[in-house]
Amino acid sequence: MSKSFEPTPAASRAFRDALGAFGTGVTVVTVATETGPLGMTANSFSSLSLDPPLILWAPAKNSLRLPHFQAAEHFAIHVLHSSQRAVAKAFAAQGDSFDLVDWEENAEGVPVLQDCLCSFECRRVAEYEGGDHLIHVGQVARVRHHSGRPLIFAQGGFGKFSPIG
């Protein structure tokens, strides 16, 4: 049964549930900070342009980790493999969960997670207001891509993607 509503503050739970009907991939975004590597789980990731190669992601303004991402000129976005649910949950809870994954620093000092489905090493080229989020646009400098199935998040839970046919 469908229901219609206006997305007012009073209907915020219903609005979140409706948005959750759209399945998204799960990423971990990483940056280098003065105190060490930092990461954040995000599903607000999208391709933006092929030429030039641009991506975007949108962290919440109320995130305690946001100032570190705003200060960083370079970052990496990692699309998680279907077997990396624990990694997604760990980086959602804490930004220093690097003991769960193999990683290395790239030429810009950004931590790059190994064994992800793919990673995009980026330079931030723009930041825009987006309501209660900030939209970060990055130009992709390097890509690492492995075969496998992505981790998916929809309707409040994790799952796997299986192509039809």
JOMOFEN-V944162 format. One record per residue. N is the residue number from 1. OMEGA is omega as a letter, one per 30 degrees, with the letter a starting at -180 (NA if undefined). Layout:
n=[N	N]
omega=[OMEGA	OMEGA]
This chain:
n=[1	2	3	4	5	6	7	8	9	10	11	12	13	14	15	16	17	18	19	20	21	22	23	24	25	26	27	28	29	30	31	32	33	34	35	36	37	38	39	40	41	42	43	44	45	46	47	48	49	50	51	52	53	54	55	56	57	58	59	60	61	62	63	64	65	66	67	68	69	70	71	72	73	74	75	76	77	78	79	80	81	82	83	84	85	86	87	88	89	90	91	92	93	94	95	96	97	98	99	100	101	102	103	104	105	106	107	108	109	110	111	112	113	114	115	116	117	118	119	120	121	122	123	124	125	126	127	128	129	130	131	132	133	134	135	136	137	138	139	140	141	142	143	144	145	146	147	148	149	150	151	152	153	154	155	156	157	158	159	160	161	162	163	164	165]
omega=[l	l	l	l	l	a	l	l	l	a	a	l	l	l	l	l	l	l	l	l	l	l	l	l	a	a	l	l	a	l	l	l	l	a	l	a	l	l	a	l	a	l	l	a	l	l	a	a	l	a	g	a	a	l	l	l	a	l	l	l	a	l	l	l	a	a	l	l	l	a	a	l	a	l	l	l	a	l	a	l	a	l	a	l	a	l	l	a	a	a	l	a	a	a	a	a	a	l	l	a	l	l	l	l	l	a	l	l	a	l	l	a	l	l	l	l	l	l	l	l	a	l	a	a	l	l	a	l	l	a	l	l	l	a	l	l	l	l	a	l	a	l	l	a	l	l	l	a	a	l	a	l	l	l	l	a	l	l	a	l	l	a	l	l	NA]
